[in-house]
Amino acid sequence: MASEWLDHWEHIRQGTLATLELFDEGDLGFAPIPAGYSIREIALHIAHEEMIEILYGLARLLPDLPAPFRAGDFRSKKSIVDQLAGVHAQSLHYLRRLDPASLEAEVDLAWGERLRPIAVIQHIVEHETHHRGELSLAVGLLGRRGFDA
């Protein structure tokens, strides 16, 4: 079951990357709503939430809750895509090494909640799917055709 979710996540990630590719570099500061997150911030939020849920919460590979990425440190699409790829590679490296039976047993996450690892994976896939849709909507608001899932 976990391998299917991880494969599905890979499909979702490819859609996220395809959606990001639809933006011009100058679009990265565009926020779909006043005082909302910019394209840059939405994309970085996907990577940050993955770090929190998988690398910090589940794997406990990080000693402290990671701070949000500073948008100003990511000036190009490439830098954002590289950050997404780096975090994702670490997550998959950890998750693909887990024993399938261990994915169904509840564990204590770093913040004290008890969940099954498969539930954490499902949540992070849903989270990225949500924000991929948000990015696609933003492409449409810029007058272009968005990602067609």
Buried (B, 14 or more C-beta within 10 A) or exposed (E): EBEEBBEBBEEBBEBBBBBBEBBEEEBBEBBBEEEEBBBBBBBBBBBBBBBBBBBBBBBEBBEEEBEEBEBEEBEEBEBBBEBBEEBBEBBBEBBEEBEEEEBEEEBEBBEEEEBBBBEBBBBBBEBBBEBBBBBBBBBEEBEEEBBEE
